[in-house]
Amino acid sequence: MSITTCKTCFQDTHWSWTEAFDKFGFYDGDGLVMTEHVAQALRKKRYTVTTEPWGCHNVVVTSIVSKKGRALIPARSNLGYDDPLDYLPKRIIKLLDDAFPEDGKVQP
């Protein structure tokens, strides 16, 4: 899990990039929500990424589109509930694993 120090409470928060695809991720939005950081990592590689609020306080990645215009989140996936490791292309998983390594520090 990646580690980010909360700017409010100064505590280290351990999190996984997969939480950005989970309706209940980041303690159902009550924790340090890092969805935009995950989206930015993809945008830096020229993917088009959409994030949307889900419920009253959580934000989820709802769309990833390749440079060629191909949707990378299959329509058959139960968005917000299915494990992104089961439906995302391997190259996206690798990109996010590399961007948010196990025990890697991520600035808020």
MARVEXSE-83699 format. One record per residue: residue number from 1; residue in one letter; x, y, z of N, C-alpha, C in turn. Coordinates in pm, 1 decimal. Layout:
<pos:NUM	code:a	n_X:X	n_Y:Y	n_Z:Z	ca_X:X	ca_Y:Y	ca_Z:Z	c_X:X	c_Y:Y	c_Z:Z>
...
//
This chain:
<pos:1	code:m	n_X:84.4	n_Y:-118.6	n_Z:0.0	ca_X:0.0	ca_Y:0.0	ca_Z:0.0	c_X:88.2	c_Y:124.0	c_Z:0.0>
<pos:2	code:s	n_X:42.4	n_Y:224.7	n_Z:-68.8	ca_X:114.1	ca_Y:351.9	ca_Z:-69.5	c_X:89.4	c_Y:423.5	c_Z:62.2>
<pos:3	code:i	n_X:175.3	n_Y:518.4	n_Z:92.4	ca_X:164.9	ca_Y:592.1	ca_Z:217.9	c_X:159.3	c_Y:741.0	c_Z:186.9>
<pos:4	code:t	n_X:60.1	n_Y:808.8	n_Z:245.4	ca_X:48.0	ca_Y:953.3	ca_Z:231.8	c_X:25.6	c_Y:1010.9	c_Z:370.5>
<pos:5	code:t	n_X:97.0	n_Y:1118.5	n_Z:401.8	ca_X:77.2	ca_Y:1186.0	ca_Z:530.1	c_X:-34.0	c_Y:1288.3	c_Z:513.7>
<pos:6	code:c	n_X:-136.5	n_Y:1274.9	n_Z:594.4	ca_X:-252.3	ca_Y:1365.1	ca_Z:590.2	c_X:-210.1	c_Y:1505.9	c_Z:631.1>
<pos:7	code:k	n_X:-247.8	n_Y:1605.1	n_Z:551.2	ca_X:-213.4	ca_Y:1744.7	ca_Z:581.3	c_X:-293.4	c_Y:1799.8	c_Z:698.6>
<pos:8	code:t	n_X:-402.3	n_Y:1733.9	n_Z:733.6	ca_X:-486.4	ca_Y:1780.8	ca_Z:843.3	c_X:-443.2	c_Y:1722.0	c_Z:977.2>
<pos:9	code:c	n_X:-428.4	n_Y:1588.4	n_Z:981.5	ca_X:-399.1	ca_Y:1522.6	ca_Z:1109.1	c_X:-252.8	c_Y:1479.4	c_Z:1121.8>
<pos:10	code:f	n_X:-176.3	n_Y:1490.5	n_Z:1012.8	ca_X:-33.8	ca_Y:1456.3	ca_Z:1009.2	c_X:-5.8	c_Y:1308.2	c_Z:1036.0>
<pos:11	code:q	n_X:-106.9	n_Y:1224.0	n_Z:1019.7	ca_X:-90.0	ca_Y:1079.5	ca_Z:1035.3	c_X:-63.7	c_Y:1016.6	c_Z:899.1>
<pos:12	code:d	n_X:17.6	n_Y:912.8	n_Z:897.5	ca_X:38.6	ca_Y:838.6	ca_Z:773.5	c_X:-85.5	c_Y:755.2	c_Z:743.7>
<pos:13	code:t	n_X:-129.9	n_Y:763.6	n_Z:619.6	ca_X:-243.6	ca_Y:686.5	ca_Z:573.4	c_X:-194.4	c_Y:587.5	c_Z:469.7>
<pos:14	code:h	n_X:-226.9	n_Y:460.2	n_Z:487.1	ca_X:-191.2	ca_Y:355.3	ca_Z:391.7	c_X:-311.1	c_Y:332.6	c_Z:300.3>
<pos:15	code:w	n_X:-286.3	n_Y:330.9	n_Z:171.2	ca_X:-395.5	ca_Y:316.0	ca_Z:75.6	c_X:-346.2	c_Y:247.5	c_Z:-51.0>
<pos:16	code:s	n_X:-440.8	n_Y:198.7	n_Z:-127.7	ca_X:-411.0	ca_Y:132.5	ca_Z:-254.5	c_X:-481.3	c_Y:206.5	c_Z:-367.9>
<pos:17	code:w	n_X:-418.3	n_Y:210.3	n_Z:-483.8	ca_X:-479.9	ca_Y:278.3	ca_Z:-598.3	c_X:-612.6	c_Y:214.4	c_Z:-636.3>
<pos:18	code:t	n_X:-633.2	n_Y:87.9	n_Z:-602.8	ca_X:-758.7	ca_Y:21.2	ca_Z:-637.0	c_X:-878.8	c_Y:86.4	c_Z:-567.6>
<pos:19	code:e	n_X:-853.9	n_Y:156.0	n_Z:-457.6	ca_X:-962.5	ca_Y:223.5	ca_Z:-385.8	c_X:-1025.7	c_Y:334.9	c_Z:-468.6>
<pos:20	code:a	n_X:-952.4	n_Y:387.0	n_Z:-566.0	ca_X:-1005.8	ca_Y:493.2	ca_Z:-652.3	c_X:-1115.5	c_Y:440.3	c_Z:-744.5>
<pos:21	code:f	n_X:-1130.5	n_Y:308.7	n_Z:-752.7	ca_X:-1232.0	ca_Y:245.6	ca_Z:-836.3	c_X:-1342.9	c_Y:182.8	c_Z:-751.8>
<pos:22	code:d	n_X:-1336.6	n_Y:200.4	n_Z:-621.8	ca_X:-1425.1	ca_Y:133.9	ca_Z:-526.8	c_X:-1518.3	c_Y:235.4	c_Z:-462.0>
<pos:23	code:k	n_X:-1648.7	n_Y:212.4	n_Z:-474.1	ca_X:-1746.6	ca_Y:303.3	ca_Z:-414.0	c_X:-1721.9	c_Y:319.5	c_Z:-263.9>
<pos:24	code:f	n_X:-1668.8	n_Y:215.3	n_Z:-201.3	ca_X:-1644.0	ca_Y:219.8	ca_Z:-57.3	c_X:-1496.1	c_Y:243.4	c_Z:-24.6>
<pos:25	code:g	n_X:-1417.0	n_Y:279.9	n_Z:-125.6	ca_X:-1274.6	ca_Y:302.7	ca_Z:-105.7	c_X:-1246.5	c_Y:422.4	c_Z:-16.3>
<pos:26	code:f	n_X:-1124.9	n_Y:428.2	n_Z:31.5	ca_X:-1080.5	ca_Y:537.3	ca_Z:119.0	c_X:-1176.3	c_Y:555.2	c_Z:237.2>
<pos:27	code:y	n_X:-1206.2	n_Y:441.3	n_Z:299.1	ca_X:-1298.4	ca_Y:439.5	ca_Z:414.9	c_X:-1431.9	c_Y:502.7	c_Z:377.7>
<pos:28	code:d	n_X:-1482.2	n_Y:461.4	n_Z:261.6	ca_X:-1609.9	ca_Y:511.1	ca_Z:209.0	c_X:-1608.1	c_Y:663.4	c_Z:193.9>
<pos:29	code:g	n_X:-1489.5	n_Y:716.4	n_Z:163.5	ca_X:-1476.6	ca_Y:860.3	ca_Z:143.3	c_X:-1452.1	c_Y:939.2	c_Z:270.6>
<pos:30	code:d	n_X:-1450.5	n_Y:870.6	n_Z:384.6	ca_X:-1426.4	ca_Y:939.3	ca_Z:512.2	c_X:-1278.1	c_Y:956.0	c_Z:541.7>
<pos:31	code:g	n_X:-1193.4	n_Y:888.0	n_Z:463.9	ca_X:-1049.2	ca_Y:897.7	ca_Z:483.0	c_X:-989.1	c_Y:998.1	c_Z:386.0>
<pos:32	code:l	n_X:-860.7	n_Y:988.6	n_Z:369.8	ca_X:-786.9	ca_Y:1071.8	ca_Z:275.2	c_X:-814.3	c_Y:1016.3	c_Z:135.5>
<pos:33	code:v	n_X:-894.5	n_Y:1084.9	n_Z:56.2	ca_X:-936.4	ca_Y:1037.1	ca_Z:-75.1	c_X:-830.7	c_Y:1076.5	c_Z:-178.4>
<pos:34	code:m	n_X:-771.2	n_Y:975.0	n_Z:-242.6	ca_X:-660.8	ca_Y:996.6	ca_Z:-337.0	c_X:-700.5	c_Y:967.1	c_Z:-481.4>
<pos:35	code:t	n_X:-827.8	n_Y:966.3	n_Z:-510.2	ca_X:-876.8	ca_Y:934.1	ca_Z:-644.2	c_X:-816.6	c_Y:1025.2	c_Z:-750.2>
<pos:36	code:e	n_X:-809.8	n_Y:1153.2	n_Z:-725.4	ca_X:-755.1	ca_Y:1245.6	ca_Z:-825.3	c_X:-607.3	c_Y:1220.3	c_Z:-850.5>
<pos:37	code:h	n_X:-534.2	n_Y:1175.1	n_Z:-751.9	ca_X:-393.4	ca_Y:1139.3	ca_Z:-772.0	c_X:-380.6	c_Y:1021.2	c_Z:-867.7>
<pos:38	code:v	n_X:-469.9	n_Y:924.4	n_Z:-851.2	ca_X:-470.6	ca_Y:808.3	ca_Z:-940.4	c_X:-506.2	c_Y:854.0	c_Z:-1081.8>
<pos:39	code:a	n_X:-607.3	n_Y:937.6	n_Z:-1093.4	ca_X:-647.3	ca_Y:989.0	ca_Z:-1224.6	c_X:-533.2	c_Y:1067.2	c_Z:-1290.0>
<pos:40	code:q	n_X:-461.9	n_Y:1147.0	n_Z:-1212.2	ca_X:-350.9	ca_Y:1226.1	ca_Z:-1267.1	c_X:-237.6	c_Y:1137.7	c_Z:-1318.6>
<pos:41	code:a	n_X:-211.1	n_Y:1027.6	n_Z:-1250.6	ca_X:-106.9	ca_Y:935.2	ca_Z:-1296.9	c_X:-142.0	c_Y:882.0	c_Z:-1435.3>
<pos:42	code:l	n_X:-269.1	n_Y:856.1	n_Z:-1458.9	ca_X:-313.5	ca_Y:809.2	ca_Z:-1589.9	c_X:-311.5	c_Y:922.4	c_Z:-1692.9>
<pos:43	code:r	n_X:-354.0	n_Y:1039.5	n_Z:-1651.9	ca_X:-354.6	ca_Y:1154.6	ca_Z:-1743.4	c_X:-214.0	c_Y:1190.8	c_Z:-1789.5>
<pos:44	code:k	n_X:-115.7	n_Y:1175.1	n_Z:-1701.9	ca_X:23.7	ca_Y:1202.8	ca_Z:-1740.6	c_X:69.7	c_Y:1112.5	c_Z:-1854.5>
<pos:45	code:k	n_X:7.3	n_Y:996.0	n_Z:-1865.6	ca_X:39.4	ca_Y:901.9	ca_Z:-1973.7	c_X:-58.4	c_Y:918.3	c_Z:-2090.6>
<pos:46	code:r	n_X:-130.0	n_Y:1028.1	n_Z:-2090.3	ca_X:-219.0	ca_Y:1069.2	ca_Z:-2199.4	c_X:-347.1	c_Y:987.3	c_Z:-2212.5>
<pos:47	code:y	n_X:-392.3	n_Y:930.8	n_Z:-2101.0	ca_X:-524.7	ca_Y:869.5	ca_Z:-2098.8	c_X:-624.4	c_Y:977.0	c_Z:-2058.3>
<pos:48	code:t	n_X:-745.1	n_Y:966.2	n_Z:-2109.0	ca_X:-852.6	ca_Y:1055.8	ca_Z:-2067.0	c_X:-926.1	c_Y:986.3	c_Z:-1953.2>
<pos:49	code:v	n_X:-933.6	n_Y:1054.3	n_Z:-1839.6	ca_X:-990.3	ca_Y:992.6	ca_Z:-1719.2	c_X:-1102.9	c_Y:1080.4	c_Z:-1665.6>
<pos:50	code:t	n_X:-1212.8	n_Y:1014.7	n_Z:-1629.4	ca_X:-1325.4	ca_Y:1083.7	ca_Z:-1567.1	c_X:-1341.4	c_Y:1030.5	c_Z:-1425.4>
<pos:51	code:t	n_X:-1357.8	n_Y:1122.8	n_Z:-1331.4	ca_X:-1389.7	ca_Y:1085.4	ca_Z:-1193.2	c_X:-1522.4	c_Y:1151.2	c_Z:-1158.8>
<pos:52	code:e	n_X:-1598.4	n_Y:1084.0	n_Z:-1074.0	ca_X:-1729.3	ca_Y:1137.1	ca_Z:-1035.4	c_X:-1754.5	c_Y:1111.6	c_Z:-887.7>
<pos:53	code:p	n_X:-1823.6	n_Y:1205.8	n_Z:-821.8	ca_X:-1865.1	ca_Y:1181.0	ca_Z:-683.7	c_X:-1967.6	c_Y:1068.0	c_Z:-679.6>
<pos:54	code:w	n_X:-1950.6	n_Y:979.5	n_Z:-582.8	ca_X:-2046.6	ca_Y:871.1	ca_Z:-560.2	c_X:-2093.9	c_Y:883.9	c_Z:-417.2>
<pos:55	code:g	n_X:-2221.8	n_Y:900.0	n_Z:-400.1	ca_X:-2273.1	ca_Y:922.6	ca_Z:-266.3	c_X:-2239.5	c_Y:1065.0	c_Z:-224.5>
<pos:56	code:c	n_X:-2239.7	n_Y:1086.6	n_Z:-97.3	ca_X:-2220.2	ca_Y:1224.2	ca_Z:-50.7	c_X:-2074.9	c_Y:1263.2	c_Z:-30.1>
<pos:57	code:h	n_X:-1980.6	n_Y:1166.4	n_Z:-32.4	ca_X:-1844.0	ca_Y:1207.5	ca_Z:-1.3	c_X:-1733.4	c_Y:1129.0	c_Z:-69.5>
<pos:58	code:n	n_X:-1764.1	n_Y:1030.9	n_Z:-150.7	ca_X:-1656.5	ca_Y:955.9	ca_Z:-215.7	c_X:-1648.4	c_Y:992.1	c_Z:-363.2>
<pos:59	code:v	n_X:-1531.2	n_Y:973.3	n_Z:-422.3	ca_X:-1506.8	ca_Y:1001.4	ca_Z:-563.8	c_X:-1446.3	c_Y:875.9	c_Z:-625.2>
<pos:60	code:v	n_X:-1497.2	n_Y:836.5	n_Z:-742.9	ca_X:-1457.1	ca_Y:712.3	ca_Z:-807.0	c_X:-1416.9	c_Y:740.1	c_Z:-951.6>
<pos:61	code:v	n_X:-1315.3	n_Y:667.6	n_Z:-1000.8	ca_X:-1280.7	ca_Y:672.4	ca_Z:-1142.8	c_X:-1392.4	c_Y:599.5	c_Z:-1217.2>
<pos:62	code:t	n_X:-1456.1	n_Y:668.2	n_Z:-1312.4	ca_X:-1568.1	ca_Y:607.9	ca_Z:-1385.1	c_X:-1536.6	c_Y:580.2	c_Z:-1531.6>
<pos:63	code:s	n_X:-1426.3	n_Y:636.5	n_Z:-1581.7	ca_X:-1393.0	ca_Y:615.7	ca_Z:-1721.9	c_X:-1244.3	c_Y:636.3	c_Z:-1745.4>
<pos:64	code:i	n_X:-1186.7	n_Y:547.0	n_Z:-1826.4	ca_X:-1050.0	ca_Y:562.6	ca_Z:-1876.3	c_X:-1058.8	c_Y:536.2	c_Z:-2025.9>
<pos:65	code:v	n_X:-1011.6	n_Y:632.4	n_Z:-2103.9	ca_X:-1015.2	ca_Y:618.1	ca_Z:-2249.5	c_X:-872.2	c_Y:627.0	c_Z:-2301.2>
<pos:66	code:s	n_X:-836.3	n_Y:533.2	n_Z:-2388.8	ca_X:-700.9	ca_Y:529.3	ca_Z:-2444.2	c_X:-679.0	c_Y:645.6	c_Z:-2540.6>
<pos:67	code:k	n_X:-554.9	n_Y:663.0	n_Z:-2579.8	ca_X:-519.2	ca_Y:767.3	ca_Z:-2676.2	c_X:-590.6	c_Y:746.8	c_Z:-2809.3>
<pos:68	code:k	n_X:-625.6	n_Y:623.1	n_Z:-2836.9	ca_X:-695.4	ca_Y:590.0	ca_Z:-2962.3	c_X:-847.2	c_Y:594.7	c_Z:-2947.9>
<pos:69	code:g	n_X:-895.1	n_Y:635.9	n_Z:-2830.8	ca_X:-1038.9	ca_Y:651.2	ca_Z:-2810.1	c_X:-1111.9	c_Y:527.2	c_Z:-2762.1>
<pos:70	code:r	n_X:-1038.5	n_Y:427.1	n_Z:-2719.5	ca_X:-1099.6	ca_Y:302.5	ca_Z:-2672.2	c_X:-1126.9	c_Y:308.0	c_Z:-2522.3>
<pos:71	code:a	n_X:-1250.5	n_Y:275.2	n_Z:-2482.5	ca_X:-1286.5	ca_Y:269.6	ca_Z:-2340.7	c_X:-1215.7	c_Y:151.3	c_Z:-2276.0>
<pos:72	code:l	n_X:-1147.8	n_Y:175.4	n_Z:-2163.8	ca_X:-1069.9	ca_Y:70.7	ca_Z:-2098.2	c_X:-1137.7	c_Y:10.9	c_Z:-1975.9>
<pos:73	code:i	n_X:-1251.4	n_Y:66.5	n_Z:-1936.7	ca_X:-1332.8	ca_Y:4.4	ca_Z:-1832.4	c_X:-1450.8	c_Y:-59.1	c_Z:-1905.5>
<pos:74	code:p	n_X:-1455.2	n_Y:-192.7	n_Z:-1909.1	ca_X:-1560.6	ca_Y:-260.3	ca_Z:-1985.1	c_X:-1700.5	c_Y:-226.6	c_Z:-1933.9>
<pos:75	code:a	n_X:-1792.9	n_Y:-215.6	n_Z:-2026.5	ca_X:-1932.4	ca_Y:-185.4	ca_Z:-1991.8	c_X:-1992.4	c_Y:-292.6	c_Z:-1901.4>
<pos:76	code:r	n_X:-1942.2	n_Y:-415.6	n_Z:-1912.1	ca_X:-1996.1	ca_Y:-526.5	ca_Z:-1832.0	c_X:-1953.1	c_Y:-520.3	c_Z:-1684.9>
<pos:77	code:s	n_X:-1853.7	n_Y:-437.0	n_Z:-1653.7	ca_X:-1806.9	ca_Y:-431.5	ca_Z:-1514.3	c_X:-1910.3	c_Y:-358.8	c_Z:-1428.3>
<pos:78	code:n	n_X:-1921.1	n_Y:-403.4	n_Z:-1305.5	ca_X:-2011.0	ca_Y:-340.0	ca_Z:-1209.7	c_X:-1930.9	c_Y:-229.8	c_Z:-1141.3>
<pos:79	code:l	n_X:-1927.7	n_Y:-114.8	n_Z:-1206.4	ca_X:-1844.2	ca_Y:-2.4	ca_Z:-1164.9	c_X:-1867.7	c_Y:34.4	c_Z:-1019.0>
<pos:80	code:g	n_X:-1758.5	n_Y:51.0	n_Z:-947.5	ca_X:-1765.4	ca_Y:86.7	ca_Z:-806.3	c_X:-1768.0	c_Y:-33.4	c_Z:-713.2>
<pos:81	code:y	n_X:-1794.2	n_Y:-150.6	n_Z:-769.1	ca_X:-1807.2	ca_Y:-271.3	ca_Z:-687.4	c_X:-1709.7	c_Y:-381.7	c_Z:-729.3>
<pos:82	code:d	n_X:-1690.6	n_Y:-401.3	n_Z:-860.5	ca_X:-1597.5	ca_Y:-503.7	ca_Z:-907.8	c_X:-1453.5	c_Y:-461.8	c_Z:-880.0>
<pos:83	code:d	n_X:-1367.4	n_Y:-560.1	n_Z:-862.7	ca_X:-1225.0	ca_Y:-536.6	ca_Z:-840.2	c_X:-1160.0	c_Y:-492.1	c_Z:-971.6>
<pos:84	code:p	n_X:-1097.4	n_Y:-373.9	n_Z:-974.4	ca_X:-1035.8	ca_Y:-326.6	ca_Z:-1098.9	c_X:-924.9	c_Y:-418.0	c_Z:-1150.0>
<pos:85	code:l	n_X:-867.5	n_Y:-499.9	n_Z:-1063.2	ca_X:-766.0	ca_Y:-595.0	ca_Z:-1107.0	c_X:-827.0	c_Y:-702.9	c_Z:-1197.0>
<pos:86	code:d	n_X:-958.1	n_Y:-719.0	n_Z:-1190.6	ca_X:-1027.1	ca_Y:-817.5	ca_Z:-1272.8	c_X:-1067.9	c_Y:-763.9	c_Z:-1409.9>
<pos:87	code:y	n_X:-1076.3	n_Y:-630.8	n_Z:-1426.6	ca_X:-1125.4	ca_Y:-578.5	ca_Z:-1554.5	c_X:-1034.4	c_Y:-478.6	c_Z:-1625.3>
<pos:88	code:l	n_X:-941.1	n_Y:-418.5	n_Z:-1555.2	ca_X:-852.1	ca_Y:-323.4	ca_Z:-1621.8	c_X:-746.1	c_Y:-397.3	c_Z:-1703.9>
<pos:89	code:p	n_X:-704.6	n_Y:-338.1	n_Z:-1816.4	ca_X:-595.7	ca_Y:-398.6	ca_Z:-1894.6	c_X:-467.9	c_Y:-406.9	c_Z:-1810.8>
<pos:90	code:k	n_X:-389.1	n_Y:-508.8	n_Z:-1837.8	ca_X:-265.2	ca_Y:-530.9	ca_Z:-1762.0	c_X:-172.2	c_Y:-410.0	c_Z:-1768.0>
<pos:91	code:r	n_X:-167.8	n_Y:-339.0	n_Z:-1880.7	ca_X:-79.1	ca_Y:-222.6	ca_Z:-1891.6	c_X:-122.0	c_Y:-109.7	c_Z:-1796.7>
<pos:92	code:i	n_X:-252.7	n_Y:-96.3	n_Z:-1772.3	ca_X:-302.3	ca_Y:5.4	ca_Z:-1678.8	c_X:-268.5	c_Y:-36.3	c_Z:-1536.0>
<pos:93	code:i	n_X:-286.4	n_Y:-162.3	n_Z:-1505.0	ca_X:-252.8	ca_Y:-213.2	ca_Z:-1371.6	c_X:-104.4	c_Y:-192.1	c_Z:-1344.3>
<pos:94	code:k	n_X:-19.2	n_Y:-225.2	n_Z:-1441.0	ca_X:125.0	ca_Y:-205.4	ca_Z:-1423.8	c_X:159.2	c_Y:-58.3	c_Z:-1405.6>
<pos:95	code:l	n_X:98.8	n_Y:27.1	n_Z:-1487.4	ca_X:123.2	ca_Y:171.4	ca_Z:-1476.3	c_X:89.8	c_Y:219.8	c_Z:-1334.7>
<pos:96	code:l	n_X:-25.2	n_Y:177.8	n_Z:-1283.5	ca_X:-67.4	ca_Y:223.0	ca_Z:-1150.3	c_X:13.7	c_Y:156.8	c_Z:-1039.3>
<pos:97	code:d	n_X:50.5	n_Y:30.2	n_Z:-1056.7	ca_X:138.8	ca_Y:-34.5	ca_Z:-958.7	c_X:272.6	c_Y:39.2	c_Z:-951.2>
<pos:98	code:d	n_X:325.5	n_Y:79.8	n_Z:-1066.8	ca_X:453.2	ca_Y:152.3	ca_Z:-1070.1	c_X:440.1	c_Y:292.4	c_Z:-1010.6>
<pos:99	code:a	n_X:328.1	n_Y:357.8	n_Z:-1037.5	ca_X:307.3	ca_Y:494.7	ca_Z:-987.7	c_X:282.9	c_Y:498.2	c_Z:-837.0>
<pos:100	code:f	n_X:221.8	n_Y:391.4	n_Z:-785.4	ca_X:185.5	ca_Y:386.1	ca_Z:-643.0	c_X:238.1	c_Y:256.0	c_Z:-582.4>
<pos:101	code:p	n_X:370.8	n_Y:248.2	n_Z:-564.1	ca_X:432.0	ca_Y:122.4	ca_Z:-518.4	c_X:400.2	c_Y:90.4	c_Z:-373.5>
<pos:102	code:e	n_X:416.7	n_Y:-36.4	n_Z:-344.0	ca_X:403.6	ca_Y:-85.8	ca_Z:-207.4	c_X:499.1	c_Y:-6.2	c_Z:-116.6>
<pos:103	code:d	n_X:448.7	n_Y:51.0	n_Z:-11.8	ca_X:525.2	ca_Y:130.6	ca_Z:84.4	c_X:589.0	c_Y:255.3	c_Z:24.4>
<pos:104	code:g	n_X:543.2	n_Y:297.2	n_Z:-94.8	ca_X:594.2	ca_Y:420.1	ca_Z:-154.7	c_X:524.6	c_Y:541.6	c_Z:-97.7>
<pos:105	code:k	n_X:600.4	n_Y:647.9	n_Z:-77.3	ca_X:542.6	ca_Y:773.2	ca_Z:-25.4	c_X:480.8	c_Y:850.3	c_Z:-141.5>
<pos:106	code:v	n_X:357.6	n_Y:899.3	n_Z:-121.9	ca_X:287.8	ca_Y:978.3	ca_Z:-220.8	c_X:249.9	c_Y:1110.7	c_Z:-154.5>
<pos:107	code:q	n_X:286.7	n_Y:1219.3	n_Z:-219.0	ca_X:254.4	ca_Y:1351.5	ca_Z:-164.5	c_X:106.4	c_Y:1382.6	c_Z:-187.2>
<pos:108	code:p	n_X:38.3	n_Y:1437.7	n_Z:-87.6	ca_X:-104.2	ca_Y:1472.9	ca_Z:-104.1	c_X:-122.0	c_Y:1592.5	c_Z:-196.9>
//
